[in-house]
Amino acid sequence: MTEYRLANGDVVTDEELERETRSFEDGSWEGRLENVRVGRPPLADEPLVTVPVKFPASMVAAIDRKTTNRSDYIRKAVAATL
């Protein structure tokens, strides 16, 4: 049986997770969700700043051939050089 330590220090097992999942799915769960974040997870733990940059069209085409997420690709490329 696998145990997982939660952020608050509590420990939960696979069996407990399965039981909670079943009760949630069948509508009998009486728990409460806290800190529910809607949308994408944040990129950083600090404020983000937009930095407009222009690239030659051929460079953008090359980036698009490598990835489906242009912004993430550029962020990772910059981070790799810092």
ChimeraX commands (.cxc) that place a marker at each C-alpha (Angstrom):
marker #1 position 0.00,0.00,0.00 radius 0.5
marker #1 position 1.47,3.32,-1.11 radius 0.5
marker #1 position 1.31,6.33,1.18 radius 0.5
marker #1 position 1.47,9.95,0.08 radius 0.5
marker #1 position 2.37,12.91,2.29 radius 0.5
marker #1 position 0.20,15.95,1.66 radius 0.5
marker #1 position 1.41,19.55,1.80 radius 0.5
marker #1 position -0.15,19.97,5.26 radius 0.5
marker #1 position 1.73,16.92,6.59 radius 0.5
marker #1 position -1.22,14.49,6.53 radius 0.5
marker #1 position -0.65,11.05,5.03 radius 0.5
marker #1 position -3.13,9.43,2.65 radius 0.5
marker #1 position -3.09,5.92,1.14 radius 0.5
marker #1 position -4.16,4.61,-2.27 radius 0.5
marker #1 position -7.11,2.90,-0.58 radius 0.5
marker #1 position -8.28,6.17,1.00 radius 0.5
marker #1 position -7.94,8.00,-2.31 radius 0.5
marker #1 position -9.98,5.32,-4.10 radius 0.5
marker #1 position -12.70,5.49,-1.42 radius 0.5
marker #1 position -12.86,9.29,-1.65 radius 0.5
marker #1 position -12.95,9.11,-5.45 radius 0.5
marker #1 position -15.85,6.65,-5.45 radius 0.5
marker #1 position -17.88,8.78,-3.03 radius 0.5
marker #1 position -17.17,11.94,-5.07 radius 0.5
marker #1 position -18.20,10.25,-8.31 radius 0.5
marker #1 position -21.40,8.77,-6.89 radius 0.5
marker #1 position -22.39,12.09,-5.31 radius 0.5
marker #1 position -22.16,11.04,-1.67 radius 0.5
marker #1 position -18.93,12.91,-0.87 radius 0.5
marker #1 position -19.39,15.44,1.92 radius 0.5
marker #1 position -15.93,16.99,1.80 radius 0.5
marker #1 position -14.96,20.51,0.84 radius 0.5
marker #1 position -12.56,21.66,-1.84 radius 0.5
marker #1 position -10.12,24.38,-0.82 radius 0.5
marker #1 position -7.75,26.49,-2.89 radius 0.5
marker #1 position -9.35,25.48,-6.17 radius 0.5
marker #1 position -7.62,27.34,-8.98 radius 0.5
marker #1 position -9.46,27.69,-12.24 radius 0.5
marker #1 position -7.46,27.82,-15.44 radius 0.5
marker #1 position -3.84,27.18,-16.22 radius 0.5
marker #1 position -1.32,26.87,-13.41 radius 0.5
marker #1 position 0.83,29.95,-12.86 radius 0.5
marker #1 position 4.16,30.13,-14.70 radius 0.5
marker #1 position 6.00,31.63,-11.74 radius 0.5
marker #1 position 5.58,32.61,-8.09 radius 0.5
marker #1 position 6.14,36.26,-8.94 radius 0.5
marker #1 position 4.47,38.82,-11.21 radius 0.5
marker #1 position 4.86,38.26,-14.94 radius 0.5
marker #1 position 5.97,41.00,-17.33 radius 0.5
marker #1 position 5.14,41.05,-21.04 radius 0.5
marker #1 position 8.20,41.61,-23.23 radius 0.5
marker #1 position 7.24,42.22,-26.86 radius 0.5
marker #1 position 9.88,40.86,-29.21 radius 0.5
marker #1 position 9.95,40.73,-33.01 radius 0.5
marker #1 position 11.50,37.83,-34.94 radius 0.5
marker #1 position 12.05,37.32,-38.66 radius 0.5
marker #1 position 9.22,35.30,-40.22 radius 0.5
marker #1 position 11.61,32.47,-41.08 radius 0.5
marker #1 position 12.65,32.15,-37.42 radius 0.5
marker #1 position 9.02,31.99,-36.28 radius 0.5
marker #1 position 8.35,29.31,-38.90 radius 0.5
marker #1 position 11.33,27.32,-37.60 radius 0.5
marker #1 position 10.03,27.61,-34.03 radius 0.5
marker #1 position 6.56,26.50,-35.12 radius 0.5
marker #1 position 8.03,23.42,-36.80 radius 0.5
marker #1 position 9.59,22.42,-33.45 radius 0.5
marker #1 position 6.67,23.10,-31.09 radius 0.5
marker #1 position 2.97,23.75,-30.75 radius 0.5
marker #1 position 3.52,26.25,-27.92 radius 0.5
marker #1 position 5.61,29.13,-29.26 radius 0.5
marker #1 position 5.68,31.14,-26.01 radius 0.5
marker #1 position 6.77,28.19,-23.88 radius 0.5
marker #1 position 9.50,27.32,-26.38 radius 0.5
marker #1 position 10.87,30.87,-26.34 radius 0.5
marker #1 position 10.68,31.05,-22.51 radius 0.5
marker #1 position 12.67,27.81,-22.22 radius 0.5
marker #1 position 15.25,28.99,-24.76 radius 0.5
marker #1 position 15.82,32.23,-22.86 radius 0.5
marker #1 position 15.94,30.42,-19.49 radius 0.5
marker #1 position 18.60,28.04,-20.85 radius 0.5
marker #1 position 20.91,30.97,-21.57 radius 0.5
marker #1 position 20.56,32.71,-18.20 radius 0.5
marker link #1:1,2 radius 0.2
marker link #1:2,3 radius 0.2
marker link #1:3,4 radius 0.2
marker link #1:4,5 radius 0.2
marker link #1:5,6 radius 0.2
marker link #1:6,7 radius 0.2
marker link #1:7,8 radius 0.2
marker link #1:8,9 radius 0.2
marker link #1:9,10 radius 0.2
marker link #1:10,11 radius 0.2
marker link #1:11,12 radius 0.2
marker link #1:12,13 radius 0.2
marker link #1:13,14 radius 0.2
marker link #1:14,15 radius 0.2
marker link #1:15,16 radius 0.2
marker link #1:16,17 radius 0.2
marker link #1:17,18 radius 0.2
marker link #1:18,19 radius 0.2
marker link #1:19,20 radius 0.2
marker link #1:20,21 radius 0.2
marker link #1:21,22 radius 0.2
marker link #1:22,23 radius 0.2
marker link #1:23,24 radius 0.2
marker link #1:24,25 radius 0.2
marker link #1:25,26 radius 0.2
marker link #1:26,27 radius 0.2
marker link #1:27,28 radius 0.2
marker link #1:28,29 radius 0.2
marker link #1:29,30 radius 0.2
marker link #1:30,31 radius 0.2
marker link #1:31,32 radius 0.2
marker link #1:32,33 radius 0.2
marker link #1:33,34 radius 0.2
marker link #1:34,35 radius 0.2
marker link #1:35,36 radius 0.2
marker link #1:36,37 radius 0.2
marker link #1:37,38 radius 0.2
marker link #1:38,39 radius 0.2
marker link #1:39,40 radius 0.2
marker link #1:40,41 radius 0.2
marker link #1:41,42 radius 0.2
marker link #1:42,43 radius 0.2
marker link #1:43,44 radius 0.2
marker link #1:44,45 radius 0.2
marker link #1:45,46 radius 0.2
marker link #1:46,47 radius 0.2
marker link #1:47,48 radius 0.2
marker link #1:48,49 radius 0.2
marker link #1:49,50 radius 0.2
marker link #1:50,51 radius 0.2
marker link #1:51,52 radius 0.2
marker link #1:52,53 radius 0.2
marker link #1:53,54 radius 0.2
marker link #1:54,55 radius 0.2
marker link #1:55,56 radius 0.2
marker link #1:56,57 radius 0.2
marker link #1:57,58 radius 0.2
marker link #1:58,59 radius 0.2
marker link #1:59,60 radius 0.2
marker link #1:60,61 radius 0.2
marker link #1:61,62 radius 0.2
marker link #1:62,63 radius 0.2
marker link #1:63,64 radius 0.2
marker link #1:64,65 radius 0.2
marker link #1:65,66 radius 0.2
marker link #1:66,67 radius 0.2
marker link #1:67,68 radius 0.2
marker link #1:68,69 radius 0.2
marker link #1:69,70 radius 0.2
marker link #1:70,71 radius 0.2
marker link #1:71,72 radius 0.2
marker link #1:72,73 radius 0.2
marker link #1:73,74 radius 0.2
marker link #1:74,75 radius 0.2
marker link #1:75,76 radius 0.2
marker link #1:76,77 radius 0.2
marker link #1:77,78 radius 0.2
marker link #1:78,79 radius 0.2
marker link #1:79,80 radius 0.2
marker link #1:80,81 radius 0.2
marker link #1:81,82 radius 0.2
view
